[in-house]
């Protein structure tokens, strides 16, 4: 099947699933006693409405093609980094380093993907940003909490730009017998990991009892984790036909990225708790900020990228 | 006409750049006579407070700004006078012009709310500076006016003093509960109360 056809069918299926979800949410709201309101159901409706937008934007980017996908993820990185730095303590002396992050390293990383320059793409931020940003911060002549500030800026750049850029970087892989269909790998990754978040939410709300780590994430339960990860692993296995994997390989890869993705959400929750906030931002109604939505993607994307690159390229 | 268009553009630009989000924590955005007083770290401070107000309030709200900085002719002067309709005060100690408190009281009497930075200058350090006494004198002159503390978070990092290029961080404005001058309240008491009300809105230090 040509890839345009596949993508069209997949998006149609996702929109159908969203229509079903919207239907269920509407019934839940309708069954509430008249005049009553429920925060959980309102939030559910807000989340589903936001999903329509998110899938719509994704569909437009895929319709445009490689350029659209790269620009979309560059914008996602931009917003995520913005939310991250907004909540992180930096000082006046860091201004120059932050300018480099936003106006040089972020665009450069995505331009390297567009030009398929893998060698520099893979070391630009871990090596060059790592060395140059603290140099530029020292020029601000402020030594107070220096190591902490340098570490925070580098960490944010890694999570929000370097890790997330591995999603569009999947387009640059040359997989024998899979030419021209790389966009389907992105769909596989995004659909598996994001559905894992959704299924964890659903399983947690329906059956969640045992709290996993209330000090870090009060809403995560063991039932949600196991049910969510297994369901979306099954979904990943069922999507094997759009990847270069066999069914079992697809299941194993899906399980791996789901688990890594779960811990991604966990790590970023720990930072939120430390900073005393519930969400990274307010961009996406019902979900919080951009970083709340892409935390699991940012951890799983590099792992997925390397699995594919090591065994299939 | 061009002034209004420019004001609108500037508001949208400030909102886009800083994603500024007003949290009306201690009061609602109502058309009352108010003095919004905020911490001051950046030239953009009054622009974001101004942009965060609903348009009908914004039209009747004037920032208070230092004449020495803004009145050097050309674009800055046009901007501060025609776009922001600022109350320009002379901050120099040995001034011979009008008294700043008189100017502010006059603007309030004309029905305009004010945006005021009681630290008196842009703050480069970590701690909130001591307040100038003008806010108290204004309160004694206009006891019916509500003084609303507004904490501006992050804008100092978007565009610190001396920086030419802004970094696109997200800013939050927290509007606290209004204060009015109590009967028999002394100058240090009122200034102290206003300063703590503002500090209470700051997020915990890290």
Interface residues (C-beta under 8 A of the other chain):
Chain A: X78 X82 X83 X85 X86 X89 X90 X92 X95 X98 X99 X102 X103 X275 X276 X281 X282 X283
Chain B: X19 X21 X124 X154 X156 X157 X160 X161 X163 X165 X167 X168 X169 X170 X171 X203 X204 X206
